[in-house]
Amino acid sequence: MLIKQHELIDGARVVFKMNHEDGGYDCPGCAWPDDRHGLTMDICENGIKHATWELTKKRATPDFFAAHTVAELSAGATSPSRRGRLTEPMRYDAASDKYVPVTWDDAFALIGRHLRGLASPNEAAFYTSGRLSNEATFLYQLWARELGTNNLPDCSNMCHEASGRALQAALGTGKGRATSSTGRRPTA
C-alpha cells in the first residue's frame, strides 16, 4: 500500500507512530480499544491504508470528471478513488451523465432541499466510506440522528471493536440482530 500510494518513506514514518502512547496518534480508520499497551506494532492493513490515504497528494479534479461519464466510471474504465481526493463538491448532471462542480453553498442547499422534501427522516439512509475517519463518521452519524433517523449501516467488523464492546456491555450483543415477529431469529 505504501508503494502503491507513492508514500514509502513518509508512509512508513506515519505507520510506525500509529497507535503509540508516547508521541503517536490513533489510527484514523479504526476504533480499536486502547487496552493493549506495550506493543511495538499495533497496526493492520486497513490502518496502513487509512494512514497512506491521508498522506496522498493525488487529486480528482473537475477536469477528470469532465472527461468521463458516470457510465464509463461505472463500467470500470477508470477509478475516481485512484485519482485521489476531490478538490471541490460535485453533483450529478443527468443531461451530460457527468459529475459537475458546484459551490459549497449550492451543495448544502441541494442536500437541504432533498432532506426537507422527505415525508419522514426515515426515508433517508446514510452511508459513509471506510475511508472516512472515525471523527468524521462520528459527526456524520450525529447529524443523521439529529435529523431524526437511525438509518445508518451496522459496522461490526474489527475496525469497530470498541463499538461492539460497548454494545455487548449495554445490550448483551456486539452487533445488530433481526428477529421475526414471533421473536425467533430468522433462519437462512
Secondary structure, DSSP 4 states (H G I P E B T S, - for coil): -TTTTT-HHHHHHHHHHBT-TTT-B--TT----S--TT-S----HHHHHHHHHHH---EE-HHHHHT--HHHHHTTSS-HHHH-EESS-EEEETTTTEEEE--HHHHHHHHHHHHHT-SSGGG------TTS-HHHHHHHHHHHHHHT--------SGGGHHHHHHHHHHHS-SS-----TTSSPP--
